[in-house]
Amino acid sequence: MSQSSTLSPFFNARGVAILGASTNPKKLSYGIVENLLKYHYAGQVYPVNPNAAEVLGLKAYPSVTDVPDPVDLAVIVLPVTTILENLTACGERGIKAVIIITGGFKELGPEGAAVEDAAHEVAKRYGMRVVGPNCVGTVDIRTGLNTTFIKGLPDPGPIAFISQSGAICGGVIDLIADTHIGFSHFASLGNEMDVSEADMLEYFGEDSNVKVIAMYVEGLKDGPRFMQIAREVTARKPVVFLKAGKNEAGAKAVSSHTGSLAGSYAAYQAALRQCGVIEVNTIHELFNAAWALGCQPLPSGNRVAITTNAGGAAALASDSLASNGFTLATIHPDIQAKLRTRLNPSAQVSNPVDMLGSVSPEDYIWSLSNLDNDPGVDVLLPILVPQALVDTAGVAQAWIEIAKNTQKTMLTCLMGNISTKQAADLLNMAKVPVYDVPDAAGPVLKALKEYADIRERTRTEPVTGDPKAKAEVDRLLAAHPKGSALGEAETRDLLNAYGIPNVPGGMAENVSKAVEIAERVGYPVALKVVAEKILHKSDAGGIVLNLKNEEELRVAYEEITSRITKNYPDAGLCGAMVEAMAPRGQEVIVGMSRDVTFGPVMLFGMGGTLVELVKDVSRGIAPLGKDEIIAMIDETAAGKLLRGYRGGSPADIDAVVDAIEKLTQLALAHPGIQEIEINPLVVYEKAHGALALDSRAILGM
């Protein structure tokens, strides 16, 4: 039995026992029994209450042990102090799926967490799957299996909604219950003691009744597993994701450029992009996008034709389109000529097609049918601002007729609320998405186009690491205690082991050793201080460049070590690196910071001393295929420069890809490395390679 198939009883149970079912209409458990009856659940409903003979006309049972077959699901709405006893009773009864509505677990602190851990052990002992605790339950709109106490449900439709928050789940149902936007399932996961968002995503990914999955997530339980499942699911159906708590890591103190730029939310963004999940910014965008993905064809391009009775509304829509990567289509002259034959002589027919205030349903039929015939149009976007003499419902019906016959993406806008409700209902019932403001269309079209692009993706498999390199780096790391900060002198050895080329040079504990190294690598040389507590050498005045001979080197060595000793007496001065002056090239940063949710977050961007100021960086979650690394490079300004911006010479992008691949292998093979970066990695012209000029690493605790 697959892991996802064990979730089937939450939506397809033959019988449900409600432990704690009350006869009091003000109790949550009463609402659950009421919903099961109200939405015509066809299975058996068993209220469990030792103090009641019946609940809502149903026979009540003194304990779950007394409940007859069939019973596949138990819903527990009892005090937290009784949870272990009742969960054990469910296990003894042979029930394999349990929803714990009750709160008072880890969300309240260590004492509650201990009870939750104990409950999890009980569940594992009996092979039970548990949703919750601290949740509002699950819903299958098709079967009527509604284990929530929420009032109201939306129409049946294509969207399954996963929410970590029960309150958000209830609020969403209230928001959309009378909109005729269609849903298939709801799943409130609460504390995720057992069933996680990844488990539920996998289940909905395999359910043919689900066409699109919407998610509200505060934090993922297992980032790598979520990514693995999301990759598989998004190859078949779209997943739309709203992340809450985006700024929780903003004040985290870090001691490398990579750490400061990697950030927890940035890791989420990189992970979602890699596994094909569409991220949105608001709850309205979440369901606007999900509804359109569930009932409209994907756009074949980014050219939109607007037809409207209000120029201002069209202007707002145009701004939203432009902000989200879409443009106004250039209407073919022949189409414009046809439009003029029937529209108001004062109408604007270029794009937006502005038919002026007193527009008729026939005007929309004429304009939209002609725009549909224009091969230069990918998306139809009719807009209506209601007027006293306009038949709003008739216009909506005209739009529905066009939507039935077009193969193009079609979104609509009825700007308003009170006077447009009936017409909006008609559109949504016909699976034609409608919005009450014109600037809602841009983010929706962005989501649709993003999924169209996701469907076209291919992924190369990541390159595996070298066992010999792993053994060598394990040996090198064993010499350093946990929490150590490794400067370039130590980090370059890690890079060498994995075949990442360093600029020629070495560590000089004294001036004589510095001269010896300089003679070996050849003048001119650079001198860079090495001190245990100084990672950013340029900030401390610890770098001298372009030393042309032995005399300059001796003077510089004495000056630099004296300066550090005077200004940073506790820095732990060890000496200085002496390195050949590398030829000029383009400076980039390549690095890794280990995220608590996703593991190694790889970073690429513009390098040098201004890296944190410029913040031209992209991120990817290891392991990375070559195509994903190239995508990381190409989304930055640094990547554009590497490709030869405005006539510049193309740089050796293959060498950058190779460096990121090898740094990824190093990060995956050595979880004790918390952060590592090369800054700068100097990239030369095509086929001339790249060199690490400086590097550092931080070991985890």
N, C-alpha and C positions, 0 to 999 in steps of 0.2 A: 504494500500500500504506500503510495507516495505521500510525502508530508502534507502536501496541499489537500489531498483527498480526505485527510483526517478532519478537515474543517467543514466538510459537507453537512454534518448535523446542525451547524449553526444556521443553515439556510434551508435544509431539506429534511429536518427531523420528522419522524412519524408520530412522535409524541413528546410533549414538553412538560416537565414538572417545575412549578414555581414554588420554591422553598421560602416561606414567609409570606405567602399570599394572604392579604388582609381583606376583611369585609368593610374597612373604612375607606370611603371614596377619596379621602385626602392623602392616603398612603400611596407611595410609588408602586408597590407591588399590586395594588388594586388596579392601577392604570395599565400595568403589563397584562394582566388577565383580560382587562377590558379591550385592549388593543388586539389581542389574539382573536377575540370574538368579533370585534368590529370589522377587522380586515379579512374575515372569512378564511382563517387558517383551517385547512382541511384535516389536520392531524388531531390527535388527542391532547386535551389540556387538563393537567392534573394540579389543582391547587393543593399545597401542602401546608396545613395549619392544624395543630393538635387541639386548638380551642374553637374550631368552627366546623359545622356540619357541611356547609356549602359556601361557595364564593361565586357571586354573579350567576347563581343557578346551577353551578357545577359542583359535583360531589368533592368535598375536601378530604384529604387523607392525613392521618396523624403524623406520618413520617415518610421520607422518600422510600424507605424499605417497603412500605405498604402499597406503593404505586404500582398498578398492573402494567403489563406490556401492552403496546410498544412504547418505550420511552428512550429517546436517544439524546435528549438535551435537558439539562437542569439549569434553572436560573435562580441564583441565591440572592435574596434580599433580606438579610438578617444581620444582627450586630456583629462587628468584627470579632468579638470574643467567642462567637460560636462557629466561626468559619472552619476551623480545623476539624471540628467534630462533624459538621455537615458535609464538608468536602470528602472526608473519609467515608461517610455513609453513602455518598454518591458513588465512590469507587467500589464499595462493597456491593452496591446494587448493580454494578456493571455498566454504569453510564460513562460514556467516553468523551462527552463534550459538556463543559460547564461555563456559564457566564456568571461572574461575581460582580453584581451591581454595587455592592457595599463599598464605601470608602473607609479611610482610617488606616491605611497601610503605609508604604514607604513615603508617600507624599507628606506625612506628618512627622517624619524623622526616624531615628534609629529603632525605637521600640516598635513602630509600625512596620519598619523594614524587616525586623526579625520575624514578625508574624507572617509577612508576605513570603519570606524565604522558606519558612516552615510549610506554608501552604503549597509552595512550588514542589517541595520534596514529596508531599502527599500526592500531588498530581502526577509526578513522575513515577511514583511507586505503583500507581494504578493505570498508568498509560493514558491518562486523561489530557485532553487539550482544554486550555482555560483562556477565555477572553476576559480581560480585566486584571485585577479588581479596579474599582473606582471608575466605572464606565456607565454608559446608558444602554448598552446592549447592541443587538444586530437586527437588521431587517432584510427580508427578501420580498420585494413588492409583488413578484410574480406568484409566490406561494402563499402570501399573506402571513408568513412567519415573522411577526413583529414582536420582539422581546423587549422593546423600549417602553417607556412611560410617556413618550413625547406625543403631543396632540397633533394630528394631521399627518398626511403623507402626500408626496407628489404623484403625478401620473406615472404609469409604467413607461420605461424608456431605456436608453442605452448606457447611462452613466452609473458606475459603481463608485461610492464615496467611502474612503478610508480616513478616519479622523482619530488622532490621539486624544483629542479633547471631546468629552461628552457634551459640554455646553455648546461648543462650535457646531457639533452635529445637530443638536436641537435647534440652534439658531438658523442653520442652513435650511433645515426642513421648513421652519416657519417662513423664511424668506422666499422659498420657491414653491411652497405648497399649492398656491393658486395661480402659478404662472404657466402651467402646462409644459414646463420643461421636464423631460422624462428621465426617471432613475430606475435602476434595476435592484441595487442593494445599498445598504448603509452598514458600516461597521465602525463602532466606537471601541477603541482598544484600551483606553485608560492607561494603567501603569505598565501594561505589557509584561506581566509576570511570566507568561508563557507565549501566547500568540503575539507575534510582532507584525509590524507593517510589512516586512518582507514576506512573511508567511501569507498574509492576506493578499498581497500583490500577486504572489504566485497562484493562489486559488482563483482570483478573479481573472488572471491571465489565461487560465484554462477553461473558464466558463464561457460557453458560446453565447449566452444571453448578455454578456458584458461586451460593449463595443469600445468603451473608453473608460479609463480609471482616473478619478480625481483624488488627490491626497492633501490633507492638512497635517503637517508634521512639525513637531517642536524639536525633536532630536532622534536620529536613527539609532537603533540598538546595536546593529552589526553592519557597519558601512560596506565592507567587502562583499558580504552575502547579499545585501540589498542591491549592489551594483551588478552582481552576477545575474540575479533574477531579473532585474530591470532590463538588462541587455536582451534577455530572452523574450520578455514580454513585449518590449517596444518594437521588436521585429514583427510582431503580429498586430498590436493595437496601441494607440497612443496613451501615454500616462502624463497627466498634468499635475504639477506639484507646487504647493504653497508652503514656504518655510517661514515659521515664526521664530522669534528670538535670534535675529541676524547679527546683533551687536554684542553678544555675550563675551566674545573674546577680544573686544576692541582695546581693553586696557591691559592686556597681558604683557608683562615685561619680557622681552626677549633680548638676546645678546648677539644675534647675527642679522644681516640684512634679510636673508631668506626667511628667518623666523618672523621678522616683523612684517614681511609682505605676504606670508602664507595664510595666516588668519583662519579661524574655524569656518566662518561663513564662506570665505573664498574657497575652502576645500569642498564645501557642499556644492558650490557653483560648478567647480571643475568636475566633480563626480557626476552630477546630474547631466551635464553636457556630454560627458563621455559615454554614459549608458543610455543616452537617447531620451531622457526625461525632460519634458517641457516645463520650465520654471516660469511662474507668473508672480505678480507683485501684490495682488489684492484678492479678497474673497470673491468680489464680483468678476474679476478677470478669470478666476479659477473656473467658475461655472459658465461664464460666457464662452470661454474657449472650449471647455469640455462639451457643451451642447453643440457648438458648431462642428467640432471634430466627430461627434456622434451622429450627425445627420446631414452633413454637407460634403460634397466632393472636395478633395484637396486642390488648391489653386495650381494651375500649370505655370504661372508666372506671377509677376508683381504689378501688373498693369490694371488699374481699377477705373471703371466708369461710374460716375455719380450722376444720378438723375433726381431732381429735387424741385420743390416749390419755394425754396428759401435759400438765398445766396449765403447768408450768415452761417446757417447750419452746414452747408456744403464746405465753407471755408474752415470751420472747426474740424470737419471730417478729413479734409485735405491735410491739415496740419498733423493730425493723428496718424494718417497714412504715412506721411513723410518721416515722422519720428520712428516708425516701425518698419522701415525698409520697403515701402510701397510707393508707387508713383501714380499720377493721373495719366491714364491712357491717352494717346493721341488719336482722336476719332478720325477715321478715314473720311476724306472729303465727300465721297459718294454717300456715306451714311449721314453725314451732316446735311447734305442736300435733301435726302429723304425725310429727315426729321422736320425740316422747315415746311414741308408740304402740308402738314397737319397741325403743327403746334402753333401757339400764339405767335403772331408775326414779330413780337418783341422778345421772344424766347432766345436765350443763349444756347447754342447747340454745339459748342466746341467740347468742353468738359471742364467743370461740371455742366450738365445739361440742365439749365435753370428754366423751368416752364412757368414761373411766376406764381403768384399766390393762389388764384382760383383755379386750381388744377382739377382734372377729372380722372376717374379710373381709366378711361379710354386713352388719355394722354400718357399715362404710365405704361399701359399695354403697348402703345405705339413706340414710345421711346425705348423701353427695355427690350422689346422684340428686335428692334433694329440694332441696338447696341450688342445684343446677344449674337447677331450675325457678323459682327466686326471681328475678324481674326486677331486684331491688335488689342482686344479686351480679354483679360483673364478673369476678372471679378466684377460682378454687378452689385452696386450699392445704392438702392433707391432710398431716398429720405423724404419724409413728409412732416411738415410742421402744421398741425391742424388749424384750419380757418373755419369761420362760421358757415361758409357756403360749400365746404368740401365734404364729400361723402367718405369719411375715414374708413369705415368698414368696407365700403366698395373698393377703395384703393388697396386695402389689405388683400381683398379677394383677387384683385388684378395681379398683385405681386405673387400670390399663390399660384395662379395660372401660369405665370412665366416660370416660376420655380419648378413646376411639374415637367416642363419641356426643355429647360436648359441643362447643359452638361457642365456649366461653369459654376464656380463658387458664388453663392448669393447670400449676402447679409442685408438686413434692412434696419431702418431707424424710423420709429414713430416718436418724435420729440414731444414728450409730455407724459401724462399719467392718467388723470381723471377721465379725460375725453377719449383716450386711446386704449383703455383697458380691453374693451370688447374686440377691437381690431387686433391688438397684440395677442390675445388668446387665440384668435383664428390662425394667426401666423405660426405660433408655437405648436398648436395642434397639428398643423400641416408640416411640421418640421422645417420651418423657415425661421431661422434665428432673428429676433427683433430686439433692438436696444432703445432705451428711452432718451439717450443722448448720442449725438453724432460722433463724438470722439471715442466711443467704446469700440468702434470697428477696428481701429489700428492694432491694438494689442491682440485681438482675436485673429486677425489675418496673419500677424507675426507668428502666432502659435501654429496656425495651419501650415504656413510655409515652412516653419521649422520642422514639423513632422514630415512634410513632403521631402525635405532634405534628409531627414533621418532615415527614411525608407530607402534612400539611394546609397547609403553608406556601405562601405566594405571595411573590414578590419583585418590588418595583418597581425599575426600572433607575435607576442613579445619574444625577444631573444633570451635564451636561458643563460645563466651565469657560468663562470669557469670555476670548477671545484678547487683548482690550484690557487686561483686568486683568493678564493674564500679562506682557504687554509692560511695563506700568507697574512691576510688582513686580520684574521682571528689571532694570529701570533703577535702582530703589532699592537692590537688593541689590548691584549692581556697585560701589557706593560703600563697601562694607564687606569687609574681608579675611576669608578662611576662618577659622573658629574664633571669630568675633566673638560677643559676647553683646550683643544689642540690647535696650535698655530700652524703656519705654513710648513715649518720644518718637519712636523710630524704628519700633517695631512697629505703632503705631496707623496709620501711613501704609500699611503692608501691608494692614491690615484695611480701611481706607477704600477701597483699590483694588478689593477684592472685595465691597464693599457691606455690610460688617459695621459697624453704627453704633457710634461712640465717643461718650462723654460730651463735650460741647463744651469746648474748652480748647486750650492750646498751650504751647510751650516758651518759658521766660523765662530768658535768660542773665544778666539783672540785674534789680534791683528795679523799675526804670522800666518794663521790658518786662512784668513781672508785673502792674503796675498797669494797663497798657494792655489786657492780655488780660482781666483781671478786669472792667474796664468794658465790654468787648465781650460777654462771656458773662453778666455780671450776678452781683451778690453774692446770697447767700454763696458762697464758693469754697473749694476744697481746694487745698493746696499740697503737692507731692510732689517730693522731691529727685531729681535726675538725676545719676548718677555712673557712670562706666564700669565700676567693679568692685563696684557695689552693685545686686543684682537684687531682693532682698527688702527693700524700703524700710522697712516697719514694724519689722523686726528691728533696723534701724540707727537708729531714732528719726527717720526721714526723712519723716514725714507729719504734717501739721497740717490739721484739718478745721474747717469751718463758720466761716471768716473772714468777718465781716459787713461790713467796710468797708475803705477804703484804709489807714487807720492800723494796723488789726490785721494787714493783709497785709504792710505794710512791716516791722513788728516781727517777724512770723513768718518772713519771708524772711531777714532778717539773723540771727535766732536759729538757724534750721535750717541755713543754709550755714556758720555759725560752728561749730556742733556737729559737722557732718560733717568740716570741715577739721581740727578738733582731734582727734576720735576716730578718723578714718580718713584720715590725711594722704595716703595713696597711692591713694585711691579714684578719682581722676580726676574731681573735681567739675566739672560742666558748667553747673549752674543748677538750675531747678526747673520742674515742670509746674504750671500754674495751670488748674484745671478747675472748672466749675460743680458745685455740690453737687447730685448727682442725687437724685430722690425715692427713698424707701425701697422696696425690693422684695425678692424672694427672690434670694439670692446663690448662683450655681452656678459651677462651673469647666468650661470647654470647652478642650480642648487636643489636641496631637499630639506623639508621640515616635516617631522613625523606628527601627524594629526591623530588625536585620541579616537576619532570615529573611523577614519578611512585609512590610516597608516601613512606610508610615505607620499607626501605631496611634492611633486617635482615642479620646479620653477625655471622659467626662461624669460629673459628680457634684456633691456638696455643695461649695460654694465658700467663699471667705473665708480668714481667717488659720489656721483649724484644719483645713484640707483634708487635710494629711498625718496628723493625729492621728485624725480621724474615718474617713478612707479609705472613704467611701461613693462608690465609683466603678464605672463600667462601661466596657467597651472594645469597639471594633469596628475591623476592618481595612478601610482604604480600598481601593477605592471602596465607598461605602455607598448603598444604596437608602433611600428615605424610611421604609419599613416597618422596616428594620434600625435606623435612627436612633431611631425611636419605641420599638422594643424596648429599645435601650440606655437610654433615658430611663426607661422604665417599670420596669426592674429595680432602680432605686435608690430610697432613701428620699427623695432630692431630687425624683425624678420623682413620687412619691406626693404630696409637698407641692405640687408644681406643679399637680396635678390637683384639689387642694382637699381635703386630708386633714382628716377629722372636721369637715366643715362649712365649711372655709376657702374663700375665693374662688378659683376656678380661675385659673391664670396663663396667660400667652400661650405655650403650648407650641409653636405654629407658629413663633414668633420664635426659639425655641431650636433647632428643627429646621433653620430657615433658616441660623442661625449655624453649626451643625455642618456642614451641606451646603457652605457657602461656605469654611469652614476646611478641609474635606476637599479641595475643588477647589484651594485654595491649596497644600496639602501635596503633592498629586499633580503639580501643574504646576511645583513648585520643589523638586527633590530636594536642593538645597543647604541647605535649612532642616532642621536636625536636630531641633529642638524648638520648639514655639510654644504659648503658652497665653493664654487670657483668664481672669483671676481677680481680681475676680469679674466675671461677666456678670450684671447685675442684670435680673431678669425681672419685668415688671409684669403687671397683671391682663389677662385675655383681651382680645385685639385692641389692647393698648396697647404692644406691642413689648418690646424688651430693649436694654440699653446695655452696652458694654464699658467698665468703670471702670478697669481696669488690664490690661496685657498685656506680654509679653516673648517673646523668641525667641533661639535659639542656632543659629548656622550651623555646618555640618559642616566638617571639615578637608579 
